[in-house]
Amino acid sequence: MSYTNSNPNQLPTLNTFKLDPLTPFNRLHLLLYSFSLLLLFYHHLTSSSPLLLILSDLILAFQWAFTQAFRWRPIRRREFPDRIPDDNLPSLDVFICTADPWKEPPMTVVSTALSVMAYEYPPDKISVYVSDDGGSDLTLFAFMEAAKFARYWLPFCTENGIVERAPEAYFGSSSVSGSGSDEEIKMMYEKMKEKVEDVMEKGYVCGGHLDINAEEYDVLKKWKSYTHRDHPAVVQVLLESSKDSDIMGNAMPSLIYVSREKRPTSAHHFKAGALNALTRVSSILSNAPVILTLDCDMSSYDPQTPRRALCYILDPAIAPKLAYVQFPQRFQGLNKTDIYGSEIKRLYRINLRGLDGLLGPNYIGSGCFFVRRALYGPQSPGPGPFPSDLKEFSMTDANRGSMRSESVLKRAHEVTGCNYELDTKWGSEIGFRYGSLSEDLNTGFRMQCEGWVSIFCDPERPAFLGDAPKNLNDALSQNKRWVVGQLEFIFSKYSPLTFGIRKASLLMGMAYAWFFWGFLSIPLTMYTLLPQLALIYNVQLFPKLSDPWFYLYAYLFLTAYSQDLIEFLVHNGTIQTWWSDQRMWMIRGLTSFASGTIQFIMNQTGISAPGFTLTNKATEEGQSERYDNGVFEFGVSSPFFVSLGTAAILNLSSFMFGLLMATRRDGFFCEMFVPLFLSAFGVANCWPILEAMFLREDGGKMPRNVTNASILVAGVICMFGYFVLVD
C-alpha cells in the first residue's frame, strides 16, 4: 500500500499540515519592530547612553532577531494513525537512560518501561533497552521484578482498554474502576513496589526473603561487588520476545538491561555515550529500523504513539530524507500556575512548531522516534539501516538465534566496552554526537546540516508525560546544565552562526543561535540593577514621560510582551502560566544563565568546575503540598538564592524610594517614570522571593543566612552604584 500526503489521488493520506494563521501578523510585526530597534540604537548613540545599557539592548535585539526564525513559517500538522494497516509494521527499539537510583527512583524508570512495553503494537516487534549508567544492582533488581510483573500488566492493559499504561500514573489516577481485576493487579504492583523500596532502604540486594532464583541472585551479588565508575559491561536479557510469554500465552516485548563498561581513565560522554552504546547493542540483538529515545521519567500517555510517528516514517514523500519525528515534552502534576515555568512552552512547543516549517524541530532528548539509518551519517541510498561500510556491524538476520545465546551476548558486551569507540567515527560523524552536555541539541543540528529533515508531531493527547522539578533549586540547576551544554555547542566548530548557516540555512542557523541563553544574563542583570540605581541616585538614563522618545520604549516593551502572551495563549496557555513563564526567564537570567556561563568559561580556561549533575526526581516531605498550593520552595542555602534575594531587595528599595520622592518632588514622576515602572515590575516578579524572605515560616522559606547575605550584597551594590552613576 502506498502512503503519501502530496497526491490527492493516492489514498490514504497519512498526514496533513497547514500554515499557522498568525504568520502574516508576525511578519508585519517583524518589519515594524526592526525599524523601531534601529531608532532605539540611534537614540542611544545620540544621547550618550551608558555602554552597559547599549550592550544589554544589543544582546536583547539579537535574541529577538533569532526568535523571528521560529515565527517565519510555523506549521500545524495532523496525522491519521488509524489508516496504517497492522501488517508489515516495522520493529521498534526503545532506549531509556538512567544514571542514579537515588535521584531517579527505579520504580519511576520501571513505570516508564512498562508503559512502552504495553503499546498497541505487535509485542514481538518491540524491544526495550534500559541503560543504567549508575551501574546499580538496585536498578537491575527493580527490572528483574518488572519483567515478572509485565506478564500480568500487559494483558491487563489490553483486555481493559487502559490508556494510561504507566502503572504509577494509572494507579494514581481516577481511571481505576475498583473492580476485582483492578484490585488484584494493584496489589501485585504494590507488592513489587514494596519489595523494591525495601531493597532501596537497605541499600543493597540481599537473599532470603526476596523471591528471586539462584541465577538472579548470583548476577545481583556479582554486580554489587563492582563500583560505579569501575566495572565491566553488563548486558542482561530479562525478557526475550521469541522465548517469553505473558499469562495469556501471548508474546511479550523483549526487555534488556545494559550497563556499559566504566573505567576512571576513559571518557564516557554522559548520555550521548550511553545512547551510542544502546545503538550498538540493539543492532546486534534486535536491529529495529525505528528507535525511540525516552527520559527515564517520561512515560507513555498514548498507546497509539508509535503509529502516529509512522504516519511520517512510512510516507514516501517524506521518508527518504526523514531523520526523526519529535514529540513535545509535556509534564504531569504541574500546579495550576506552573510557578517554575516547567512546561517551558516556548522551547518544547512554540519554537518546535516554528522549526517544523523550516527543516524540522531540534532533537530535545526525549520522545523522539529516530530512523536508525539516519544515525549513521549523511543520507545514504537504499532501504537498509546502515551505510555500506557499516553493514558488518549489524547481524545479517536480526531474528536469527536467541538474544541469550553466548555468541550474541559476547558481541553485545564487546560493543559496550570502553575502548570500542577508539579510532572510530562514533560521536563525531556516527550516532549521537559528543562535545556538549546538550547532546540532543548537537545531534539534531548535525543531522540537519547533513541533509536530513525532521518532523514535529504534537497531538492533542500528550504522547508522553514526565516529571518536572518540584523545587526552585532543582529547576535552576537543571537550567544551568543546559546553559553549559548550549555554550559548548555554540562555541564549537559546528557553531550555528557559521557552520549552520552554510550547511543548513540562514533561518536554521538563526534558530539554533537562539540558544545563546547564557548571554541573556547580561541584559537581565543590568535591567535588574541600573534602572533601580538610577532611580535611587536620580540619574536620567531613560526619556521623560513627556519626551517623544518615551513612546518608542513603550512600544518596544508592550509589543514584545504582547506578542509573547498571544503566542502563549494560542498554544493553550493561560495568563497566569504566561506570567510564571516570563518571571522564570528573569529568575534564570540572574541565576542559572549567569552561573552556567561562568562554569563554561572556567571549563574552557582549565579551571576546575563542578561537573554533570542530575535533576532530582525524588520529592522531599512537604515540598509536594507547597508546590500544589503554588508556593515557591527555597529552604536550602543556594548561591542562586543570594542573587535572587539581592535583586528583590534592590527593586523593593528603589520602588519605595521612588514612590516617596514622587510624593515630595514635583516633576519626579514624569522624569523618572521608566525606572520607577521597571522597579515596580521587578517587585511584582520578585514577590515570591520577598514573601519567602520576610513573611513565611514554613520549611520552604528563605534561609536566614541567605536573607542576610542578600541584604549585605544589595547594600554593597548601592554604594558601588554611586561611583558608577554619579559624577
C-alpha positions in Angstrom: 0.0 0.0 0.0 1.3 3.5 -0.8 1.3 6.3 1.7 1.5 10.0 0.7 0.3 13.4 1.5 1.3 15.0 -1.7 -1.0 13.4 -4.3 -4.8 13.6 -3.5 -5.4 10.7 -5.9 -3.3 8.3 -3.8 -5.1 7.3 -0.6 -5.0 7.0 2.2 -3.4 10.3 3.3 -1.4 9.7 6.5 -0.7 13.3 7.4 -1.6 16.9 6.5 -0.3 20.3 7.5 -1.3 24.0 7.3 0.4 27.3 7.9 -0.1 29.0 11.3 -2.7 31.8 10.9 -0.5 34.2 13.0 2.2 34.1 10.3 1.2 37.3 8.4 0.9 39.3 11.6 4.3 38.0 12.8 5.9 39.1 9.5 4.3 42.6 9.7 5.5 42.9 13.4 9.0 41.8 12.3 9.1 44.8 9.9 7.8 47.4 12.4 9.9 46.1 15.3 13.1 46.0 13.3 12.6 49.7 12.3 11.9 50.5 16.0 15.1 48.8 17.1 17.1 50.9 14.6 15.5 54.1 16.1 16.4 52.8 19.6 20.1 52.5 18.9 20.1 55.8 17.1 18.7 57.3 20.3 21.4 55.5 22.4 24.2 56.9 20.2 22.8 60.5 20.2 22.0 60.6 23.9 25.3 59.1 25.2 23.6 56.2 26.9 25.8 54.1 29.3 27.8 51.4 27.5 26.3 48.7 29.7 22.8 49.7 28.7 23.7 49.7 25.0 25.3 46.3 25.3 22.2 45.0 27.1 19.9 46.3 24.4 22.2 44.9 21.7 22.0 41.4 23.2 18.3 41.6 23.6 17.9 42.8 20.0 20.0 39.8 18.7 18.0 37.4 20.8 14.8 38.9 19.4 16.1 38.6 15.9 17.0 34.9 16.4 13.5 34.3 17.7 12.0 35.5 14.4 13.3 32.4 12.7 10.7 30.4 14.6 7.9 32.9 13.6 8.7 32.9 9.9 6.8 29.8 8.8 5.3 27.8 11.7 3.0 25.0 10.7 0.4 22.7 12.4 0.3 19.0 11.5 -2.3 16.3 11.7 -1.8 12.6 11.4 -4.2 9.7 10.8 -2.8 6.6 12.7 -6.0 4.6 12.1 -5.2 4.4 8.4 -2.0 2.4 9.0 -2.6 -1.4 8.5 -1.3 -3.9 11.0 0.7 -5.9 8.6 4.3 -5.2 7.9 4.8 -2.7 10.8 8.5 -2.0 11.4 10.2 -3.2 14.5 10.8 -0.7 17.3 13.7 -0.4 19.7 13.1 1.8 22.8 16.1 3.4 24.6 15.6 4.5 28.3 18.5 6.0 30.1 19.0 6.3 33.9 22.1 7.2 35.9 21.4 7.4 39.6 18.9 5.2 41.5 18.6 7.8 44.3 17.8 10.8 42.1 15.9 8.7 39.5 14.0 6.2 41.6 14.0 2.7 39.9 10.2 2.4 40.2 9.8 5.5 38.1 12.1 4.1 35.4 10.2 0.7 35.6 6.9 2.5 35.2 8.2 4.2 32.0 9.5 0.9 30.6 6.2 -0.8 31.3 4.2 1.9 29.6 6.0 1.5 26.3 6.1 -2.3 26.6 2.3 -2.0 26.6 2.0 -0.1 23.4 -0.9 -1.0 21.0 1.7 -2.5 18.7 2.8 -6.1 17.9 4.7 -7.1 21.1 7.2 -9.3 19.2 8.3 -6.1 17.4 9.1 -4.1 20.5 12.5 -4.3 22.3 13.0 -2.1 25.4 16.6 -1.3 26.3 17.4 0.2 29.7 20.8 1.9 30.1 21.9 2.1 33.7 24.9 4.5 33.8 24.7 4.3 37.6 25.8 0.7 37.4 23.4 -0.2 40.2 22.3 -3.6 41.4 19.2 -1.8 42.8 18.1 -0.8 39.3 18.8 -4.3 37.9 16.8 -5.9 40.7 13.9 -3.5 40.0 13.8 -4.6 36.4 14.0 -8.2 37.3 10.8 -7.7 39.3 9.3 -5.6 36.4 9.8 -8.5 34.0 7.7 -10.7 36.2 5.0 -8.1 36.7 4.9 -7.3 33.0 3.4 -10.8 32.4 0.3 -9.7 34.2 0.3 -5.9 33.4 0.4 -6.1 29.6 -2.7 -8.4 29.1 -4.5 -6.4 31.8 -4.0 -3.2 29.8 -5.1 -4.9 26.5 -8.2 -6.6 28.0 -9.4 -3.5 29.8 -8.6 -0.9 27.1 -6.3 1.0 29.5 -4.9 4.3 28.0 -2.6 5.4 30.8 -0.3 2.4 30.7 2.3 3.5 33.1 1.4 1.8 36.4 2.4 4.8 38.5 0.1 7.1 36.5 -2.8 4.6 36.2 -3.0 3.7 39.9 -2.7 7.4 40.9 -5.5 8.5 38.6 -9.3 8.4 38.7 -9.3 5.8 35.9 -9.1 2.9 38.4 -12.5 1.2 38.4 -12.1 -0.6 41.7 -13.1 -3.9 40.1 -11.7 -7.2 41.2 -9.1 -7.3 38.4 -8.1 -3.7 39.2 -7.6 -4.6 42.9 -5.7 -7.7 42.1 -3.2 -6.1 39.7 -2.9 -3.1 42.0 -2.0 -5.4 44.9 0.7 -7.1 42.7 2.1 -3.7 41.8 2.2 -2.5 45.4 3.9 -5.8 46.4 6.6 -5.3 43.8 7.0 -1.6 44.7 7.3 -2.5 48.4 9.9 -5.1 47.6 12.0 -2.7 45.5 11.6 0.1 48.1 12.7 -2.3 50.9 15.9 -3.1 48.9 16.4 0.7 48.3 16.1 1.3 52.0 18.7 -1.3 52.8 20.9 0.0 50.0 21.7 -3.5 48.7 20.2 -6.7 47.4 20.2 -9.5 49.9 18.9 -13.1 49.7 16.4 -14.9 51.9 13.2 -13.1 51.9 13.4 -12.0 48.3 11.5 -14.0 45.7 14.4 -14.4 43.2 16.0 -17.6 41.9 19.6 -18.6 42.4 20.8 -17.4 39.0 19.3 -13.9 39.5 20.8 -13.7 43.0 24.3 -14.6 41.6 24.0 -11.9 39.0 23.0 -9.3 41.5 25.6 -10.3 44.0 28.4 -10.1 41.4 27.1 -6.8 40.2 27.0 -5.4 43.7 30.8 -6.1 44.0 31.6 -3.5 41.3 31.9 0.2 41.8 30.0 3.0 40.0 33.0 4.2 37.9 34.9 0.9 37.5 33.1 -2.2 36.2 32.8 -4.4 33.1 29.9 -4.3 30.7 26.6 -5.9 31.8 24.0 -7.0 29.2 21.2 -8.9 30.8 18.3 -10.1 28.7 15.4 -10.1 31.1 12.7 -10.9 28.5 13.0 -12.2 25.0 10.1 -12.0 22.7 10.7 -15.3 21.0 11.0 -17.2 24.3 8.8 -15.4 26.9 5.1 -15.0 27.0 2.5 -13.4 29.3 -0.1 -15.2 31.4 -2.4 -15.4 28.4 0.3 -17.1 26.3 0.9 -14.1 24.1 4.4 -13.0 23.0 6.0 -10.2 25.1 8.3 -7.4 24.1 12.0 -8.0 24.8 13.4 -6.3 27.8 17.2 -5.8 28.1 19.2 -4.2 30.9 22.5 -2.6 29.8 25.3 -1.1 31.8 28.2 -0.2 29.6 31.8 -0.7 30.8 33.1 2.1 33.0 36.8 2.9 33.8 38.0 6.0 35.6 40.6 6.5 32.8 38.1 6.5 30.0 35.8 9.3 28.7 32.1 8.3 28.9 30.5 11.2 27.2 27.5 11.2 29.5 24.0 10.5 28.0 25.3 10.6 24.4 27.8 7.8 25.2 25.1 5.7 26.8 22.8 6.1 23.8 25.5 5.1 21.4 26.2 2.0 23.4 22.5 1.2 23.2 22.5 1.8 19.5 25.3 -0.8 19.0 23.8 -3.4 21.4 20.4 -3.1 19.9 21.8 -3.5 16.3 23.1 -6.9 17.5 20.1 -8.1 19.5 17.1 -6.7 17.6 18.2 -4.2 14.9 14.9 -2.4 14.6 14.8 0.3 11.8 13.0 2.7 14.2 14.4 3.8 17.6 12.5 5.7 20.3 14.6 7.6 22.9 13.0 8.4 26.3 14.0 10.0 29.5 13.6 7.7 32.5 10.6 9.6 33.9 8.9 10.3 30.5 6.2 7.6 30.4 3.8 6.9 27.6 0.4 8.6 27.8 -1.0 7.4 24.5 -0.6 3.7 23.4 -1.1 4.8 19.7 2.0 7.0 19.7 4.2 4.7 17.5 1.5 4.7 14.8 1.4 8.5 14.9 5.2 8.6 14.2 4.8 6.0 11.4 2.4 8.4 9.7 5.5 10.3 8.7 8.1 7.5 8.7 6.0 5.5 6.2 5.2 8.4 4.0 7.3 8.1 0.8 7.1 11.8 0.2 9.0 12.4 3.5 10.8 9.1 4.3 13.9 9.4 2.1 15.1 12.5 4.0 13.5 11.9 7.4 15.8 11.5 10.4 13.4 11.6 13.3 9.9 12.5 14.5 9.9 14.6 17.6 7.1 14.8 20.1 6.9 17.6 22.7 8.0 17.2 26.3 4.9 17.6 28.5 4.6 17.2 32.2 2.2 15.8 34.7 1.5 17.2 38.1 2.2 20.8 37.3 0.4 23.2 39.7 -2.3 25.5 38.3 0.0 28.4 37.6 3.2 26.4 36.8 5.2 28.5 39.2 8.6 27.3 38.0 7.7 27.6 34.3 8.5 23.9 34.0 6.3 23.5 30.9 8.8 25.7 29.0 6.1 26.1 26.3 8.3 28.2 24.0 11.2 25.6 24.0 9.1 22.5 23.8 6.1 23.5 21.6 6.0 27.1 20.2 9.6 27.1 18.8 9.4 23.4 17.6 6.3 24.3 15.6 8.2 27.2 14.0 11.2 25.0 13.1 8.8 22.4 11.6 8.1 24.9 8.8 11.8 25.0 8.0 14.0 21.8 8.2 12.2 20.5 11.2 12.4 20.6 15.0 15.6 20.2 17.0 16.0 16.9 19.0 15.0 17.6 22.6 16.4 14.5 24.2 13.2 12.5 24.8 10.0 11.4 23.0 11.9 11.1 19.7 11.4 8.4 17.0 14.7 8.1 15.0 15.0 6.3 11.7 18.1 4.1 12.5 19.9 4.7 9.3 20.0 8.5 9.9 22.2 7.9 13.0 24.9 6.6 10.7 25.9 9.8 8.9 24.7 11.7 5.8 21.9 10.3 3.7 22.7 7.0 2.0 20.7 5.4 -0.8 18.7 2.2 -0.3 16.3 1.0 2.4 18.9 -0.6 4.7 19.6 0.9 8.2 23.4 1.1 7.6 25.7 2.6 5.0 27.8 0.1 3.2 30.9 0.5 5.3 28.9 -0.3 8.5 27.0 -3.4 7.4 29.3 -5.7 9.1 28.4 -4.2 12.4 24.9 -5.5 12.4 23.6 -9.1 12.3 22.8 -10.3 8.9 19.5 -11.5 10.2 18.4 -9.7 13.4 16.0 -12.5 14.3 18.4 -15.4 13.9 19.1 -17.3 17.1 18.5 -16.2 20.6 19.4 -13.0 22.3 20.6 -15.1 25.2 23.0 -17.1 23.1 26.6 -17.0 24.2 27.9 -15.7 20.8 25.3 -12.9 20.6 25.9 -11.7 24.2 29.6 -11.9 23.7 29.3 -9.5 20.8 27.0 -7.3 22.8 29.5 -7.0 25.6 32.3 -6.1 23.2 30.4 -3.1 21.7 29.7 -1.7 25.2 33.4 -1.7 26.1 35.3 1.5 26.9 37.7 1.0 24.1 35.3 0.1 21.3 34.9 3.6 20.0 38.6 4.4 19.8 39.7 5.3 16.3 36.1 5.2 15.1 33.6 7.9 14.0 31.2 7.3 16.9 30.2 10.6 18.4 31.8 12.7 15.7 30.0 11.5 12.5 28.1 8.5 13.6 25.4 8.1 16.3 24.6 10.7 19.0 27.2 13.4 18.8 29.7 14.3 21.5 31.3 17.6 22.5 28.4 19.1 24.5 26.3 18.3 27.6 23.4 19.1 25.3 23.9 16.0 23.2 20.3 16.4 21.9 20.8 19.9 20.5 24.1 18.9 19.0 22.8 15.6 17.4 19.7 17.1 15.8 21.6 20.1 14.5 24.3 18.0 12.9 21.8 15.7 11.3 20.0 18.6 9.7 23.3 20.0 8.4 24.0 16.6 6.8 20.8 16.9 4.7 18.2 15.2 7.0 14.9 16.7 8.0 12.7 16.1 11.0 9.0 16.4 11.8 7.2 17.8 14.9 4.2 15.7 16.0 2.1 17.4 18.6 -1.2 15.5 19.0 -4.0 16.8 21.3 -3.5 14.0 23.7 0.1 14.1 25.1 2.2 11.2 23.7 4.4 11.3 26.9 4.2 12.8 30.3 7.2 13.4 32.5 8.1 14.7 36.0 9.1 18.3 36.4 11.3 19.7 39.2 9.2 20.4 42.3 11.6 22.9 43.9 13.3 26.0 42.6 16.9 25.0 43.2 16.5 21.8 41.2 14.8 23.7 38.4 17.7 26.2 38.3 20.4 23.5 38.5 18.8 21.8 35.5 18.8 25.0 33.5 22.5 25.7 34.5 23.4 22.3 33.0 21.5 23.2 29.8 23.3 26.6 29.5 26.8 24.9 29.8 25.8 22.4 27.1 24.4 25.2 24.8 27.5 27.3 25.1 29.7 24.2 24.3 27.6 23.8 21.2 27.5 27.4 20.2 31.3 27.9 20.5 32.3 24.6 18.8 33.5 24.3 15.2 29.9 23.5 14.4 28.5 26.9 15.5 25.1 27.6 14.1 26.1 31.1 13.0 28.9 29.7 10.8 28.6 26.0 10.1 24.8 26.0 10.4 24.2 28.9 8.0 26.5 27.3 5.4 25.3 23.7 5.8 21.6 24.2 6.6 20.1 27.7 6.0 20.2 31.2 7.3 16.9 30.8 9.3 18.0 27.4 10.8 21.3 29.0 11.8 19.5 31.8 13.5 17.0 29.5 15.2 19.8 27.4 16.8 21.7 30.6 17.7 18.7 31.4 19.9 20.2 29.0 22.4 22.7 31.8 23.4 20.8 31.7 26.7 23.9 32.3 28.8 24.4 35.8 27.4 20.9 36.8 28.4 22.3 37.0 31.9 24.0 40.4 30.9 20.8 42.4 30.0 18.6 40.7 32.6 21.2 41.6 35.3 21.7 45.1 34.0 17.9 45.8 33.9 17.7 44.5 37.5 20.4 46.9 38.7 20.9 50.0 36.5 17.3 51.5 36.4 17.0 50.9 40.2 20.2 52.6 41.0 19.4 55.4 38.6 16.1 55.9 40.5 17.8 56.0 43.9 20.5 58.5 42.7 18.2 60.5 40.4 20.2 59.8 37.3 18.5 60.2 33.9 19.0 57.0 31.9 15.7 56.9 30.0 13.4 59.5 28.3 11.0 61.5 30.4 7.3 60.8 30.2 6.8 64.0 28.1 9.7 63.1 25.7 8.5 61.7 22.3 11.3 59.0 22.6 9.4 57.6 25.6 6.8 56.2 23.2 9.5 54.2 21.4 10.5 52.5 24.7 6.8 51.9 25.5 6.2 50.4 22.0 9.2 48.0 22.2 8.2 46.8 25.7 4.5 46.4 25.2 4.5 44.8 21.7 7.2 42.3 22.6 5.4 41.2 25.7 2.0 41.2 23.9 3.3 39.0 21.1 4.7 36.6 23.6 1.5 36.5 25.5 -0.6 35.9 22.4 1.6 33.0 21.3 1.3 31.5 24.8 -2.5 31.8 24.8 -2.8 30.4 21.3 -0.9 27.3 22.4 -3.4 26.6 25.2 -1.6 28.6 27.9 -3.3 31.0 30.4 -2.4 34.5 31.5 -1.3 33.1 34.9 1.0 30.4 33.4 2.4 33.0 31.0 3.2 35.3 33.9 5.0 32.4 35.7 6.9 31.7 32.5 8.2 35.2 31.9 9.1 35.5 35.6 11.1 32.4 35.4 13.1 33.7 32.4 14.1 36.6 34.6 15.0 34.3 37.5 17.0 32.0 35.3 18.8 35.1 33.8 20.0 36.1 37.3 21.0 32.6 38.4 21.4 29.6 36.1 22.2 31.6 32.9 24.9 33.6 34.7 26.4 30.6 36.7 26.2 28.4 33.6 28.2 31.0 31.6 30.8 31.3 34.4 31.2 27.5 34.6 31.6 27.3 30.8 34.3 29.9 30.9 36.1 28.1 33.7 35.9 24.8 31.8 37.4 26.5 28.7 40.2 28.1 30.7 41.1 24.9 32.5 39.8 26.0 35.9 38.2 23.2 37.9 34.4 23.5 37.9 31.6 21.2 39.0 30.7 18.5 36.5 27.5 17.0 35.3 24.7 16.8 37.8 21.3 15.1 37.5 18.0 16.7 38.2 16.5 15.2 41.3 13.3 13.3 40.5 12.6 12.4 44.2 10.4 14.8 46.3 11.2 15.6 49.9 8.5 15.8 52.6 6.3 18.9 52.5 7.5 20.0 49.0 4.6 18.5 47.2 2.0 20.2 49.3 3.7 23.6 48.9 4.1 23.1 45.2 0.5 22.1 44.7 -0.5 25.3 46.6 1.6 27.4 44.3 4.2 28.3 47.0 7.9 28.7 46.0 10.3 26.3 47.5 13.6 27.7 48.8 14.7 26.0 52.0 18.4 25.4 51.1 21.3 27.9 51.2 21.9 28.0 47.5 24.1 30.7 45.9 21.2 31.1 43.3 19.0 32.5 46.1 21.5 35.1 47.1 21.3 36.6 43.6 17.5 36.5 43.7 17.4 38.0 47.2 19.7 40.8 46.2 17.6 41.6 43.2 14.4 41.5 45.2 15.7 43.9 47.9 17.2 46.3 45.4 14.0 46.5 43.4 11.8 46.9 46.5 14.1 49.6 48.0 14.2 51.6 44.8 10.5 51.4 44.2 9.7 52.6 47.8 12.2 55.4 47.4 10.8 56.4 44.0 7.3 56.5 45.4 8.4 58.6 48.3 10.2 61.1 46.0 7.2 61.2 43.7 5.0 62.5 46.6 7.6 65.1 47.7 9.1 66.5 44.5 7.2 68.0 41.6 8.1 66.5 38.2 9.9 63.5 39.7 7.2 61.1 38.5 7.4 62.4 34.9 11.2 62.4 34.9 11.7 59.0 36.4 8.7 57.1 35.2 10.6 54.4 33.3 13.0 53.3 36.2 10.0 53.6 38.6 7.9 51.3 36.3 10.8 48.9 35.9 11.3 48.8 39.7 7.6 48.1 40.2 7.7 45.4 37.5 10.7 43.9 39.3 8.9 43.9 42.7 5.9 42.2 41.1 8.2 39.5 39.7 10.2 39.2 42.9 7.1 39.0 45.2 7.5 35.2 45.9 11.1 35.9 46.9 10.3 38.8 49.2 7.5 36.7 50.7 9.9 33.8 51.4 12.4 36.2 53.0 10.2 38.2 55.3 6.7 36.7 55.6 6.9 32.9 55.6 7.7 30.5 58.4 7.3 27.1 56.7 10.1 24.7 55.7 10.4 26.2 52.2 11.1 29.8 53.4 14.3 31.6 52.5 17.1 30.6 55.0 18.1 33.4 57.3 21.7 33.4 56.2 20.7 33.8 52.6 18.5 36.8 53.5 21.3 38.4 55.5 23.8 37.9 52.7 21.3 39.3 50.2 20.8 42.5 52.2 24.6 42.9 52.5 25.2 42.4 48.8 22.4 44.8 47.9 24.0 47.4 50.2 27.4 47.0 48.5 25.8 47.3 45.1 24.1 50.5 46.1 27.3 52.1 47.3 29.2 50.9 44.2 26.4 52.3 42.0 27.1 55.8 43.4 30.6 55.7 41.9 29.3 54.4 38.6 26.3 56.6 38.0 27.1 59.8 39.9 29.8 62.1 38.6 
